[in-house]
Amino acid sequence: SSATMQKASDLHAQEISNVLWSAARLDMSNAALNDALATAAINILGEFTTQNLSNTIWSMGRSLIMHRGLCDEITRHALARTNELSAQDLSSTAWASARLLEYNPVLLDRIAARASVKIQYTGAQGLSNLVWSFATLLAADKIFFQHVAAQAMYHLTRHEFKTQEIANTTWAYAKVGICRLELMDALATAFMAKIDIAQSQDLSSTAWAFAKLAVLNHPLLQSISEVAIRRAPDLGPQELTNLCW
């Protein structure tokens, strides 16, 4: 990484984005490397593609190492180029903003509008990341959540949601207090089908979400209870609290 820092100013947009993304993906990010690359990126940010922009801010969200100046500049460029953002770009940008707790209502409104247009190209993980991000930032855009619900139903019928994506989606709707009964029933059915491979955190957050929305789904709660009892010795304090709540 020291060699990369020394040559940071000579790197092109794609190279900077790739290094940041790779380091974050491999949990090898460090403040000194990120700072050098961020400084280099700011100088040529106009050369970044939308994917470069979203991958770069994703890396900050993944590593939780934020460079204030680069984050602000990426936001500025994202706002100016929202209509160029792909479904993946939108999901990554929203997710990173939530991870960094960067609440920018104008950016979120633009993401919601653009994501609604691109909704048919958004997969299960992208949908889950979008609503989780908005809920984390307490951005309860009801129309956008309705659009996501409709597309999520399509992916649920095709069994494309993983357990964490089901749990995160369920949690998101509960967090912002938006209840779509048809969606909740479909999420419950999908979760029960894969409950044996669900992480304990997924069990607790799903149980919490249904309770928060006052949606009484007996088969789901029974299934969660049975698995939770088997795993009781391994459950953490927060997981136990959510399950009991």
Salt bridges, closest charged atoms under 4 A:
ASP27 OD1 - ARG62 NH2 3.48
ASP35 OD1 - HIS67 NE2 3.46
ASP72 OD1 - ARG68 NH2 2.82
GLU73 OE1 - ARG76 NH2 2.71
GLU84 OE1 - ARG81 NH2 3.22
GLU102 OE1 - ARG68 NH2 2.57
GLU160 OE1 - HIS155 ND1 2.45
GLU160 OE2 - ARG158 NE 2.89
ASP196 OD1 - ARG230 NH2 3.33
